[in-house]
Amino acid sequence: MSLSDISSKFTEAVLEDIIKKAGGTKYTSHKFGKGFKKGDSYLSRVFRLCVYGVNEDSGSNIEVNLICKGMPDNMARRKVFRSADFFRNEINFYNKIVPAWEEFQSRHKPKNPFNEYPICYATHCDGENDFVALQDVSFLGYGSPDRQGYISLEECLLTMRTLGRFHGITLAMKALEPELFEKTAKCLEETYYSDTNRSWYIDFLKLACNVAKDAVAKIYPDSKYETIASNYLQEQLYDDQINLVSTRSKLSVFGHGDCWTPNFLTRYTAEGQPEAIKIIDFQLARCASVVVDISFFIYSCTSQELREKDYDTLLKAYHESACGLIKDLGADPDAVLPWQVFMDELKEFARFGCGMGIESLPMSMLEEDEIADLDEITADSVLVDVWNLKPFEQPEKRQRIADMFKHAIDQGYIK
């Protein structure tokens, strides 16, 4: 394996710059680490890389552990997954949004600054040779829970608190430096729900709707849940999702866009308690209501039992954490994030999570042998050739999708 497997633009000169960013003066060598399993990434090829160097002044050795994402070799795969669009958006997130946050925090000097994301050491973006080189936080003890299972209440609470801080920094920026917010918001593009992407996504959306309708009909037959969900799961759903992500609201922020468990890498104490999170994978980052991210996480990653018992607790944990950072940055949380405004935005935007959940839940429940070989994608392939979703035969998988709708309907998010 060579550096050019990541990108033709990923050279030893890039490694020299990385070593210098890490406090060294000279790059000496590198080695590749263990690869990733099938299905870990659709939009890119992912590599582990360790870069070695020295600081010649102090005589110390420098070691930088990286996760490097490069464009797929298979050009058809690039086309099917629109890799160039997603790379461009993530690179803009690291090169424009993160520096704006860091400059903002340097001016406002919070006691507990928001830094729950990996360091970005290098990027290249030309639509063909794109790459992103990020800190490998697994060496700091962070890892991903099982994508097929539910996470615990403690993990959910930590995720919601982290999301609160993730959104809180932007809410504070809007309040204290609105011109910076507006300028920076223009750096992100909508990569999923827009008229320009309709032909790319709409056939897959029909498959996802059929899977969801089947699940609700079999779990809650002849009920209001079946009727309301069926009305919701029509082709106009795509237009509704476009509207939800494009509507500027009081609580619009730089959002993550892909808020499911594998993108919240968690570190645990020696006793097994979750204590910290690093957020990764910003390809779908967008400027939208905080509820777009929250509802995606709630409906893709939590069990119905947890939602019925602890939903309000999760919302309060999010709100308290966001308000804490807003105050720490010098803004007034009562003015920036009033509880009632938050509740109103949930009513207006939380159905978005069901629109994403009909994709994320079936994808997360695929078995290893059901994941397509992405490098066998051919020139005439389209999204449904790779993500050919079919109704689930297992009752527990149907239950998970149906319960998402039950909760949203009971909350009045879908009517």
N, C-alpha and C positions, 0 to 999 in steps of 0.2 A: 504494500500500500504506500502511496506517495502523496505529497501535499497537493499535487494536481488533481487527485481524486476528489478533493474538496472543491477546488476551483482552479482554473489556470491562472487566476490572479492571486491565489493564496501561495505566496512565495516565502523564501527565507528572509527577504526584506520585511515582510509582514511580521514574521516571528521576531526579528530584531526590534521592531517597534513595540511589540507586545512585551518583550523583556524590559524595555526601557520604561514602559508604562507601569510595570511591576516593581520598579526601583533598581533595575540592573543597568549595566552599561554595555553588555555584550551577550549576544545569543551564541550558544555552543552546540546544542543538539535537540532532537525531539524524538518522541516515540508515540505510536498509536496505541490506544487502549482497546478494551473489549468492545465489540460492536453491539448494535441494538437489534431487538427481535422484530419480526414482521409485524406490521400494524402500529409500531410505535410512532411513525410519522408518515403522513400521506403527502405533505406538501414539499418535503425536502429529504435529502440524504443526511444522516446525522452521524458524526464521528466523535470519538473521545481522543483527545490529543494532549500529551504532556510536553511542555516546552521548557528547556533548561537553559540557564544563562548564569552569568556572574556579575557581581559588582566589583569592578577592578580596584576601586578606591578602598573599599572595606575588606575585600577578599572573601565576601560572603557569596554563597551559592543562591541562585534564584530558581524557583520551580513554579510554573504556572500550569494549572490543570484546566483544560478547556473542553467545552462542548462546541463543536463546529458544525454549522448547518450549511449545506451547499445545495445547489440546484440538482434535481434528478438528472442522471445521464440520459434516460429515455425521454426523447423530445415529445413523444405522444403523452407520456405521463405529465410532463410540464404543462402541456396544453389542457388536458382533462382537468387538472387541479389548479390551473391558472397560477402556477408557482411564481411567476414574475410579479404579479399583482400583490401576492401575500408577502413575498420577500421585501418588496418596496415599502409596504406599509409597516412591517416590523422594523426595518432599518430606519425609517423615519421616526418610529417611536423611540428607538434607542438614541438616535442622533439629534432629535429635535425636542421631544417631550421630556425625556429624562434630564437633559441639560437645563431645560427651562425650570423643571422642579428643583434641581440642585442649586441653581442661581437664586431662585425664589427663597429657598430655605436658608441660603447663606446670608440673605438680607434680613430675614425675619428671625433667625436663630432660635428655632425650637429646641427645647431640652431633649426631646425624643424624636429626632428627625425621621422621616419616612425613607427607608432604604431597603424595603423588602423585595428586592429584585436583584438578579445577578449583575456583576460588572460586565459591561460590553467592552471588549478589548480591541476589536477590529471589525470593519464591515467593508463590503464592496457592492455597488448596485449599478448595473448597466443593463439588466433584463436578461442577460445570458450567462454571466459568470458570477452571479451574486453569491455572497457568503456572509455569515454572521459568526463571530468567534466570541463566545461567552464564558464567563467563569463557571466551572463545573462545581456546583454547590454540593454535590454528593460527598466531596472531600471535607465539607463542613458538617456532615451528618444529616443532610436533607435527602429525603426520598419520597417516592410517590406511593400512596396507598393503592390497593387493588382496584382497578377501574371497574370491575364487574360487581363489586360489593358495595354495601352502604358504609359510610363512615360514621363514627361514634358521635354522640352529642358533644363531647369535649373537642373533637376535631372540627365539628361544624361551628361551634362557638368561636374557636380560634380563626377559622376561615372567615367568618362574618366580621370578626374584629379587624382582621387584616384587610378585608375588602373596605371596611369603614375607613381605615387609614389611607388606603389606595385612593378612594374617592375624596376623602377629607382634604387632602393637599390641594386638589383642584378646586374644590368648593372655596377654600380659603383664598386661593389665587384669584378666583372670580370676584371675590368680595374686596380684596385688597389691591389687586393689580389687574383690573378687568381688561386693559389693553393687551397685556401680556397673554392673558387667557385667549382672547379672540385671535391674536396673531398666531399663537401656537396651535390652536384648534384647526387651523387651515392645513396643517401638516398631515393630518390623518384623512384617509379616504374610506368610504364604505365599501368593504370587500365582499359583502354577502347579499344584502337586500337593497338592490337598486334596479331601475329599469334596464340598465345596460347588462345586468347579470341574469335577467329573467330567463332567457333562452337556455342559459347554462344550467340553471337550477330547477326549472319548473317541472320537468319530468321526474326528477328525483323527489321533489316535494309531493307529487301525486302518489308515488310509492309509499313514502313516509305516512301520508294521510291515510292510505288504505290499511297500513299496519296498525295505526292508532285506532281507526274506526272499528276494525276487527276486534281489537283488544277490549275496547269499551263495550261493544255490543255483546261480547261473550262474558265479560265480568259483571256488567250492570245492564242486563237485557231489559228492554221495555221500561226504562227508567228515564227520569229527566236528564241524567248524565249522558245516556246514549243520544237522546234528542239534541241536547245543547252541543255536545261534542261533535256530532255529525254536521250540524249547521256551521260550526266553527271550522271544521276540516274540509273546506272547499277551496277551489282554486283562488278565490279572492284573499285567502290567507296570506299569499305573498305580498299583495298590496297592503294588507294590514301591517305586516312586518316592516315593510318599507316606511310606512307612516310612523310606526313606533320608533324606529331608529333615526328618522330624519327630523322629528319634531323637537325643536329646542324647548326646554322646560326650565323651571326655576332650579332644578337639580341636575342639569346637564353637566357632565364631567368628561374627562378623558377616561373612557371605560376600557375594560380588558377585551370583551367581546366573545371570549371562549372559556367561560367560567365553569369548567368541570374539574373534577378531582385531580387528574394527572397534571394539571397546570398549577397546582398549589403544592409545591414540594414542602414536606413537613419534617421538622426535627423533633425528636422525642427525648425526654429525660431518661435516666438510667432505670426509672420505675415504669417507663412506657407511656408517660403522659406527654401529649403534644405541647410544645413550648414556643415554637417559632415557625414561620412560613416564609418561603421565597416564591414569588409569583414569576412564572415563565410563559413563553409563547404568546407574543403580542401581534400575531399576524392579522387578527380580526379586530384590533384596537379601533375604536371609533369615538366620536363625541356624541353622547346620548345620555338619557336619564340614568341615574344610579340604579334605578329599578330594573333596567335591561340586564345588567350583570347579576343583581341579586336574584331575580326570578329565574334566570338561567341556572344559577347554582342550586337554588332551593329545589327546582323540579328535576334537575338532572342527577343530583348527588345525595338527596336525603330520602329517608323512608317515610311512608305514610304514617307509621306509628310515631316517628319523631315529629313530623309536622303537626299531627293532631295534639300532641302533648306539649311541644316546646316551640312552636312557630313564633309566638309572641316573644319568648325569651331570646330567640335568634335575632329578631328584628331589634329588640332593645340593646342587645350586645353590639350590633352593627352601629346603631345610632349613638350609643355612648362612646364607642371608640372613635367614630368620625368626629363627634363634637369635641372629644379630647384633643385631637390633633389640630382641629380648627382653632380652638382656644390657645393651644401651645404656639401656634403661628401668629397669634395676635388679633384674630378676628372674633366676632361675637357669635358663638354657636346658636344662640336663641334666634338671631336674625338670619343666619346663614342656612341653618338646617332645623327649622321648627318641626316638632313632632307631627303636627297636623298636616303640614305640607308634605311630609314624608308619607303619611298615610294616604293622602289624596293621590300622590303619584303612584303608589301601589295599585290603587283602584284603576288608575288610567293606563298604566304601562305593564302590570305584572303578567298579563296574558301572553306577553312576549316569550316568557319562559316556556310556555307550552308549545309555542311555535318552533322553538329551538329544541325542546325536549323530545319532540317526535323524531328528530334526527339523532340527537346525542344518546338517548336511552337505547334505541335499537343498536347503534354503533357500539356502545359500551358493553352490550350484552352478547355481541358476537363471540362465538367460540374461535379458538386459534385456527381451526381448519376451515372456518368460514370466511377468513380474511383473504381477499384476493391477492395474487402475486402482482404487485404493482409494476414490476419490470416486464410483465407480459402484455401490458397495455399497447394496443396498436394504433396506427395513425387515424383510423376512423372511429375510435372508441369515444364514448360520451360518459357522463357521470354515472348513469344507471347501469352501464356495463360493469363498473367496478363496485358500486354500492347498490346492488340489486336486492333491495330489502323485500322480504316476504313475511306474511303474518306468522307470528310465533306459535309453535305447537305447545310449548311449555306454559302451563297456567300461571306459574310464578312470574314469568316474563311479561305475559299479558297484564297481570295484576299491577306490575310496576308502572306500566304506561297508563292503564285505566285510572289508577289512584292519583296520578298527576292531575288528570281532569277532574276527578272528584274534589280534590282540594281546591283547585282554582274556581270551580263552580260554587262550592260551598262558601268561598270567600267573596263571591260576587265579582271575580275578575273576568269571568266569561259568562255571558247571559244569553 
